[in-house]
Amino acid sequence: MKALEVENLRKTYRYGSKLVEAVRSVSLTLAVGEVLAFLGPNGAGKTTTIKMIAGLIRPDAGRVRIAGVDPHHNPQALRYLGAVLEGNRNLYWRLTPEENLEYFGVLKGLSCREARRRGKVLLERFDLLSKRRTTVQTLSRGMQQKLALAVALVHQPKLLLLDEPTLGLDVEATQYVKALVKAIASEGCAILLTTHQLDIAEELSSSVAIIQKGEIIAASPTRDLIRQFSGTAYTIEVEGELDPARITALQQVGAEVQEERVVYMGSPEGLYQVFEILRPLPLVQVKKDSADLTEIFLKLLQSTDTGLTMTNNK
């Protein structure tokens, strides 16, 4: 069973006499343990899509299934859903971490006893037990974000919506939250991640869907997408000076010598010929030309003007 199935969602709004299509035929799937980075510029349709997934907005057409249940026809589906919203809007700041976990646990269908038990487990796991009776408004930004994750997980959801989980955090807190997200996914929770920090999306996601003007313009496993946009050049840095004989041999196999660097654009197999010519000089670094998600994102947005879309549905 898929944790999330979105099929052909559509949503149109009326602004005065004008109709605006906010979302057009959006389809997404998310399996247990996967992290899908759902990316797009402001106004692209991300928020409207997420609100339809969460049951907050009814689609004009299409359907949503969370663990096989439609949130628009069966409220039980929302018990399979957890959410961490940017700005910690899913916490009560005048309550303590203990009180927040118990309140939201009961709200999601747990008994008071089970909510307290689950809350304690999560407070221990997220290193918040010593702050369990401190009001949320006095906690650091990093602690608040950890608590927001704990609250979202208290009822053990099948699907977790994460909106900007590391925004505004310092380096240490960011690393901690990223490690938590990876751990949560590895334990079987599906995660739909939205963020404008594309380096975070690249590191955490197993797949990517990019939306622009209400339509999905790319959907693919993250590694496949990066591989598709990456070049074929290898840059080899060596320690020491290259002698004329080596330079000639390298040029004969199609490599270009640039001071202490060798650039080779042939096949991966031919790379071993280059290594053999360089032997026994110490290798400092071997690097393949690789695109990053930020470059890819910008290229794809520009390509929408030409009508190009790239999808690879699993």
C-alpha positions as CSV (number, residue, x, y, z in Angstrom):
1,M,0.0,0.0,0.0
2,K,1.2,3.5,-0.9
3,A,1.4,6.0,2.0
4,L,0.2,8.7,-0.4
5,E,-1.6,8.6,-3.8
6,V,-2.6,11.8,-5.5
7,E,-4.4,11.5,-8.8
8,N,-5.1,14.3,-11.3
9,L,-5.9,17.0,-8.7
10,R,-7.4,20.2,-10.0
11,K,-8.3,23.4,-8.2
12,T,-9.6,26.7,-9.7
13,Y,-10.2,29.9,-7.9
14,R,-12.3,32.9,-9.0
15,Y,-10.8,36.4,-8.6
16,G,-13.5,38.8,-9.6
17,S,-14.5,37.9,-13.1
18,K,-11.3,35.9,-13.7
19,L,-10.8,32.1,-13.2
20,V,-7.3,31.1,-12.1
21,E,-6.2,27.4,-12.3
22,A,-4.1,27.0,-9.2
23,V,-3.5,23.3,-9.7
24,R,-3.8,21.3,-12.9
25,S,-3.9,17.5,-13.0
26,V,-1.3,17.0,-10.3
27,S,-0.4,13.4,-9.6
28,L,2.1,12.1,-6.9
29,T,2.8,8.8,-5.3
30,L,4.8,8.2,-2.1
31,A,5.8,4.8,-0.7
32,V,6.6,3.9,2.8
33,G,10.0,5.1,3.9
34,E,10.4,7.5,0.9
35,V,11.1,11.2,1.1
36,L,9.6,13.2,-1.7
37,A,10.8,16.8,-2.2
38,F,7.9,18.8,-3.5
39,L,9.5,21.9,-5.0
40,G,8.3,25.0,-6.8
41,P,8.5,28.8,-6.8
42,N,6.1,30.9,-4.9
43,G,2.6,30.8,-6.4
44,A,3.3,27.5,-8.3
45,G,0.5,25.6,-6.6
46,K,2.5,23.8,-3.8
47,T,0.4,25.2,-0.9
48,T,-2.9,24.5,-2.6
49,T,-1.8,20.9,-3.4
50,I,-0.7,20.3,0.2
51,K,-3.9,21.7,1.6
52,M,-5.9,19.3,-0.6
53,I,-3.7,16.4,0.5
54,A,-4.4,17.4,4.2
55,G,-8.1,17.6,3.6
56,L,-8.2,21.4,4.2
57,I,-9.3,22.3,0.7
58,R,-11.7,20.2,-1.5
59,P,-10.4,19.6,-5.0
60,D,-12.5,20.4,-8.0
61,A,-11.4,17.1,-9.5
62,G,-9.1,14.2,-8.7
63,R,-8.6,12.2,-5.6
64,V,-6.3,11.8,-2.6
65,R,-5.5,8.6,-0.7
66,I,-3.5,8.6,2.6
67,A,-2.7,4.9,3.4
68,G,-5.6,4.0,1.1
69,V,-8.2,6.3,2.7
70,D,-9.6,9.5,1.2
71,P,-9.4,12.4,3.7
72,H,-12.2,14.2,1.9
73,H,-14.7,11.4,2.5
74,N,-13.3,9.7,5.6
75,P,-11.8,11.8,8.5
76,Q,-10.1,8.6,9.7
77,A,-7.5,9.3,7.0
78,L,-6.2,12.3,9.0
79,R,-5.1,10.0,11.8
80,Y,-2.5,8.6,9.3
81,L,-1.2,12.1,8.8
82,G,1.3,14.2,10.7
83,A,2.5,17.8,9.8
84,V,5.3,20.2,10.8
85,L,4.4,23.6,9.5
86,E,7.0,26.4,9.0
87,G,7.0,28.7,12.0
88,N,6.0,25.9,14.4
89,R,2.3,26.7,14.0
90,N,1.4,23.3,15.2
91,L,2.5,24.0,18.8
92,Y,0.9,25.8,21.6
93,W,3.6,28.2,22.9
94,R,2.1,28.7,26.4
95,L,2.0,24.9,27.0
96,T,4.9,22.7,28.0
97,P,6.3,20.0,25.7
98,E,4.6,17.4,27.8
99,E,1.3,19.2,27.6
100,N,1.6,19.7,23.8
101,L,2.3,16.0,23.2
102,E,-0.6,14.8,25.4
103,Y,-3.0,17.3,23.9
104,F,-2.2,16.5,20.3
105,G,-2.0,12.8,21.0
106,V,-5.5,12.7,22.3
107,L,-6.7,14.9,19.5
108,K,-5.3,12.3,17.1
109,G,-7.2,9.5,18.8
110,L,-4.9,8.2,21.5
111,S,-6.0,7.7,25.1
112,C,-4.5,10.1,27.7
113,R,-2.4,7.3,29.1
114,E,-1.1,6.3,25.6
115,A,-0.5,9.9,24.7
116,R,1.6,10.4,27.9
117,R,3.6,7.2,27.3
118,R,4.3,8.1,23.6
119,G,5.2,11.7,24.7
120,K,7.8,10.5,27.1
121,V,9.3,8.2,24.6
122,L,9.6,11.0,22.1
123,L,10.9,13.5,24.6
124,E,13.7,11.0,25.5
125,R,14.5,10.3,21.8
126,F,14.6,14.0,20.9
127,D,16.7,14.9,24.0
128,L,13.9,17.1,25.4
129,L,13.1,15.3,28.6
130,S,14.9,17.9,30.8
131,K,12.7,20.6,29.1
132,R,9.4,18.7,29.4
133,R,7.9,21.2,31.9
134,T,9.3,24.3,30.3
135,T,6.9,26.5,28.3
136,V,7.5,26.2,24.5
137,Q,7.9,30.0,24.1
138,T,11.1,29.9,26.2
139,L,12.7,27.1,24.3
140,S,15.4,27.7,21.6
141,R,14.4,27.6,17.9
142,G,16.1,24.2,17.5
143,M,14.3,22.7,20.5
144,Q,10.9,24.0,19.2
145,Q,11.5,22.4,15.9
146,K,12.4,19.1,17.5
147,L,9.2,19.3,19.6
148,A,7.2,20.1,16.5
149,L,8.5,16.9,14.9
150,A,7.7,14.9,18.1
151,V,4.1,16.3,18.1
152,A,3.7,15.3,14.5
153,L,4.8,11.8,15.3
154,V,3.0,11.2,18.5
155,H,0.3,9.1,16.9
156,Q,2.7,7.3,14.6
157,P,1.4,8.5,11.2
158,K,2.0,6.8,7.9
159,L,2.6,10.2,6.1
160,L,4.5,13.2,7.4
161,L,4.2,16.7,5.8
162,L,7.3,18.7,6.4
163,D,7.3,22.4,5.5
164,E,10.7,24.1,5.8
165,P,12.0,21.9,8.6
166,T,15.4,23.6,8.9
167,L,14.5,27.2,8.2
168,G,16.1,29.6,10.7
169,L,18.0,26.9,12.5
170,D,21.8,27.2,13.3
171,V,24.2,24.7,11.9
172,E,24.1,22.3,14.8
173,A,20.3,22.3,15.0
174,T,20.0,21.9,11.2
175,Q,22.3,18.8,11.3
176,Y,20.3,17.3,14.2
177,V,16.9,17.8,12.4
178,K,18.3,16.4,9.1
179,A,19.4,13.3,11.0
180,L,16.0,13.0,12.6
181,V,14.3,13.2,9.2
182,K,16.5,10.5,7.8
183,A,15.8,8.3,10.8
184,I,12.1,8.8,10.7
185,A,12.0,7.8,7.0
186,S,14.2,4.7,7.7
187,E,11.6,3.6,10.2
188,G,8.9,3.5,7.6
189,C,7.2,6.9,7.6
190,A,6.7,8.5,4.2
191,I,7.7,12.2,4.1
192,L,6.5,14.9,1.8
193,L,9.1,17.7,2.1
194,T,8.6,21.3,0.9
195,T,11.5,23.7,1.2
196,H,13.2,26.5,-0.7
197,Q,16.6,25.2,0.7
198,L,17.4,23.0,-2.3
199,D,20.6,21.7,-0.8
200,I,18.5,20.3,2.0
201,A,16.1,18.8,-0.5
202,E,18.9,17.2,-2.4
203,E,20.4,15.6,0.7
204,L,17.2,14.3,2.3
205,S,15.0,13.3,-0.7
206,S,14.8,10.0,-2.5
207,S,12.6,11.5,-5.2
208,V,11.7,15.0,-6.5
209,A,8.6,16.5,-8.0
210,I,8.8,20.1,-9.3
211,I,5.6,22.1,-9.8
212,Q,5.3,25.3,-11.9
213,K,2.1,27.1,-12.8
214,G,0.0,24.4,-11.2
215,E,1.6,21.6,-13.2
216,I,4.2,19.0,-12.4
217,I,7.1,19.7,-14.8
218,A,9.5,17.0,-13.4
219,A,9.1,13.9,-11.3
220,S,11.9,11.5,-10.9
221,P,14.2,9.8,-8.3
222,T,16.6,12.4,-7.1
223,R,19.8,10.6,-8.2
224,D,18.3,9.9,-11.7
225,L,17.4,13.6,-12.1
226,I,20.9,14.8,-11.0
227,R,22.6,12.1,-13.3
228,Q,20.5,13.3,-16.2
229,F,21.7,16.9,-15.9
230,S,25.3,16.1,-15.0
231,G,28.1,16.3,-17.5
232,T,30.5,13.6,-18.5
233,A,33.8,15.3,-17.7
234,Y,36.2,13.9,-15.0
235,T,38.7,16.2,-13.4
236,I,41.8,14.5,-11.9
237,E,44.1,16.5,-9.6
238,V,47.6,15.1,-9.1
239,E,50.5,15.8,-6.8
240,G,53.6,16.8,-8.6
241,E,54.5,18.1,-12.1
242,L,53.5,16.2,-15.3
243,D,56.4,15.5,-17.5
244,P,56.2,16.0,-21.3
245,A,56.0,12.2,-22.0
246,R,52.9,11.9,-19.8
247,I,51.3,15.0,-21.2
248,T,51.7,13.5,-24.8
249,A,50.3,10.2,-23.7
250,L,47.3,11.8,-22.0
251,Q,46.5,13.9,-25.0
252,Q,46.6,10.7,-27.2
253,V,43.8,9.2,-25.1
254,G,41.7,12.4,-25.3
255,A,42.6,14.1,-22.0
256,E,43.4,17.8,-21.6
257,V,46.2,18.9,-19.2
258,Q,45.7,22.1,-17.2
259,E,48.7,22.6,-14.9
260,E,48.3,20.0,-12.2
261,R,44.8,19.0,-13.4
262,V,43.8,16.5,-16.1
263,V,40.3,16.8,-17.7
264,Y,39.0,13.7,-19.4
265,M,35.7,13.6,-21.2
266,G,35.7,10.1,-22.6
267,S,34.1,6.9,-21.4
268,P,34.3,5.8,-17.7
269,E,36.3,2.7,-18.9
270,G,38.8,5.0,-20.6
271,L,39.4,6.7,-17.3
272,Y,41.5,3.8,-16.2
273,Q,43.9,4.4,-19.1
274,V,44.4,7.9,-17.7
275,F,45.1,6.5,-14.3
276,E,47.7,4.1,-15.8
277,I,49.5,7.0,-17.5
278,L,49.5,9.0,-14.3
279,R,50.9,6.1,-12.2
280,P,52.7,6.4,-9.7
281,L,51.9,10.1,-9.2
282,P,49.7,10.6,-6.1
283,L,46.1,11.4,-6.9
284,V,44.7,14.3,-4.9
285,Q,41.1,14.2,-6.2
286,V,39.0,12.6,-8.9
287,K,35.8,14.4,-9.5
288,K,33.0,13.9,-12.0
289,D,31.2,17.0,-13.3
290,S,27.9,16.9,-11.4
291,A,24.8,19.2,-11.4
292,D,23.1,20.1,-8.2
293,L,19.4,20.4,-7.5
294,T,19.5,24.2,-7.5
295,E,20.9,24.3,-11.1
296,I,18.4,21.7,-12.2
297,F,15.5,23.5,-10.6
298,L,16.4,26.8,-12.3
299,K,16.9,25.1,-15.7
300,L,13.5,23.3,-15.5
301,L,11.7,26.5,-14.6
302,Q,13.2,28.2,-17.6
303,S,12.3,25.3,-19.8
304,T,8.6,25.7,-19.1
305,D,8.6,28.6,-21.4
306,T,9.3,26.2,-24.3
307,G,6.7,23.7,-23.1
308,L,9.2,21.1,-22.0
309,T,8.4,18.8,-19.1
310,M,10.2,15.8,-17.7
311,T,8.5,13.1,-15.7
312,N,9.5,9.6,-14.7
313,N,6.6,8.2,-12.7
314,K,7.5,5.2,-10.6
